[in-house]
Amino acid sequence: MNPMVTMAFRFIKVTIILVMMFVLSFILCAVIFIYLQDWMNPRGTISMKTFLAVTGFVLMVIFFIAFGWCVGKPLTYLIRWINRLSEGNYSQPQEHFRQPSEGSDGSLHHNNYRYPYVLYKELFDRMTQLSNQLQRSETDRINMEAKKQEWIAAISHDLKTPLSYVEGYAHMLAAADYQWTDEEKQNFSRQISDKTAEMKQLIHDLNQTGRWSVEQFPMNKREDDIVNFLRDMMIDIANHPLAEQASFTFTEQENVCMMDFDSRLLGRVFQNVFMNAVIHNPPGIEIQCGISLEGKRCIIVIEDNGIGIEETKLRQALDQSGKGIAIANAFVEAHAGCMSILPADGKGTRVKIVLPIRP
């Protein structure tokens, strides 16, 4: 049955019950007055007509009060509820429920409405659905806003790496102390062009941030060789002007390992890890990168012999969104993987990244 029709029938039923109570009360008072008339009024100072008029008036006042309480109290409550929603308070009030009962799982359940709120049960059900939906939407909006802010901070952080490439090669080209060959100049120009394209892509990602929905994440997975990809990333960092005095070693267990991944996001992961090893350690740092397979997992270990990182600073870096380590960890988790950062066997830092391989 239509909820509005059900609510109308319930309203009519309550009205009929109140009218019947009014009529029965009036008849009962009249009968009692007749039987006790001599004892209550021996001199006949109160006539039957006067008594019935006063009784009818009193009962009428009581009837309107009761009817107004049944009809008006829930409406007033609904108005206050709507005002709460308009002020951004989407939590559901509990006044219209009976004492909640405890379920088998220990949670509280509201099963019945209190009187007189039960008169508008269907309307309260719709208001409950509306409050829950608005609360979910607000939670999703806050989470999405936080996610966007983290993504913006991540892109702003990652823009520094290609910018440092451009700045470094530009200074090298402008240096008057060296006479670069045409081949070297072409190489510098090609590196600057590549890094400029990378910066454009990051800025494009930044502009697309406002178009995401709650469920979407900017990922574009494709099947590729992770071994070759990681090797190219390490060579690219080794050619960075800041990494001139760093040495890199790459070892692989398998020559090829095909898996689905987003090259931009994983590229930013490896870029952050390698650049952190270069920037936060003294010249002459040795960086070793190894990749191996264990069952359906790809294990990547990047280790250096630098000064290491304190546990408190590491914890702070992981908790601060927009920082290099936190960015790398978030992107690894987006690939259903995990990343751990531990002290190396001797000294320095050991970063272990585990990624799942599609069967």
Residue pairs with C-beta under 8 A, 6 or more apart in sequence:
3 122
3 123
3 125
3 126
4 122
6 122
7 119
7 120
7 121
7 122
7 123
10 118
10 119
10 121
11 71
11 119
14 70
14 119
15 67
18 63
18 66
18 67
18 70
19 63
21 63
22 59
22 60
22 62
22 63
25 59
26 52
26 55
26 56
26 59
29 55
29 59
30 51
30 52
30 55
33 40
33 48
33 51
33 52
33 55
34 48
37 48
69 116
70 115
70 116
70 119
71 116
71 119
73 116
73 117
74 96
74 116
74 117
74 119
74 120
74 124
75 120
77 93
77 95
77 96
77 117
78 120
78 123
78 124
78 127
80 93
81 93
81 127
81 131
84 90
84 91
84 93
85 130
85 131
85 134
88 138
90 131
90 134
90 135
90 138
91 131
91 135
92 128
92 131
92 132
92 135
94 100
94 110
95 114
95 117
96 113
96 114
96 117
96 124
97 110
97 112
97 113
97 114
98 110
98 111
98 112
98 113
98 114
100 108
100 109
100 110
100 111
101 108
101 109
101 111
102 108
102 109
103 109
112 118
113 121
113 124
117 124
140 214
143 214
144 212
144 214
147 212
148 209
148 210
148 212
149 321
150 321
150 322
150 330
151 205
151 209
151 218
152 206
152 209
152 322
153 321
153 322
154 268
154 321
154 322
154 327
154 330
155 202
155 203
155 205
155 206
156 322
157 322
157 323
157 324
157 327
158 202
158 268
158 271
158 272
158 327
159 199
159 202
159 203
161 271
161 272
161 275
162 195
162 196
162 198
162 199
162 202
163 195
163 199
164 240
164 241
164 242
165 191
165 192
165 195
165 240
165 241
166 192
166 195
166 196
166 199
168 240
168 241
168 242
169 188
169 191
169 192
169 241
170 192
171 241
172 178
172 180
172 188
172 241
173 180
173 185
173 188
180 188
191 239
201 264
205 218
205 264
208 218
212 218
217 334
219 262
219 265
219 334
220 262
220 264
221 260
221 261
221 262
222 260
222 261
222 262
222 263
223 258
223 259
223 260
224 258
224 259
224 261
224 263
225 256
225 257
225 258
226 257
226 258
226 259
226 261
226 266
226 291
226 298
226 355
227 252
227 254
227 255
227 256
227 257
227 291
228 256
229 261
229 263
229 266
229 267
230 250
230 270
230 289
230 291
230 300
231 250
231 252
233 267
233 270
233 271
233 274
234 248
234 250
234 270
234 274
234 287
234 289
235 248
237 243
237 248
237 270
237 271
237 274
237 275
237 278
238 246
238 248
240 275
240 278
242 275
242 278
242 279
243 278
245 283
245 284
245 285
246 277
246 278
246 281
246 283
246 284
246 285
246 286
246 287
247 284
247 285
247 286
247 287
248 287
248 288
248 289
249 286
249 287
249 288
249 289
250 288
250 289
250 290
251 288
251 289
251 290
251 291
252 290
252 291
252 292
253 290
253 291
253 292
253 293
254 291
254 292
254 293
257 291
257 293
257 298
257 357
259 298
259 355
259 356
259 357
259 358
260 358
261 335
261 355
262 331
262 334
262 335
265 331
265 334
265 335
266 331
266 335
268 327
268 328
268 331
269 327
269 328
269 331
269 332
269 339
269 353
270 302
272 324
272 325
272 327
272 328
273 302
273 328
273 351
274 287
274 302
275 324
276 324
276 325
277 285
277 287
277 302
277 304
277 306
277 349
278 285
278 287
280 306
280 307
280 309
281 304
281 306
281 307
281 348
282 306
282 307
285 304
285 305
285 306
286 304
286 305
287 302
287 303
287 304
288 301
288 302
288 303
288 304
289 300
289 301
289 302
289 303
290 300
290 301
290 303
291 298
291 299
291 300
291 301
292 298
292 299
292 301
293 299
293 357
296 356
296 357
296 359
297 354
297 355
297 356
297 357
298 354
298 355
298 356
298 357
299 352
299 353
299 354
300 352
300 353
300 354
300 355
301 350
301 351
301 352
301 353
302 350
302 351
302 353
303 344
303 348
303 349
303 350
303 351
304 344
304 348
304 349
305 344
305 346
305 347
305 348
306 347
306 348
306 349
307 347
307 348
308 343
308 344
308 347
308 348
308 349
309 317
309 341
309 349
314 325
314 341
317 323
317 324
317 325
317 326
318 325
318 326
318 329
319 326
320 326
321 327
321 330
325 341
328 339
329 339
332 338
332 339
332 353
332 355
333 339
335 355
335 356
336 355
336 356
337 353
337 354
337 355
337 356
338 353
338 354
339 351
339 352
339 353
339 354
340 351
340 352
341 349
341 350
341 351
341 352
342 349
342 350
342 352
343 349
343 350
344 350
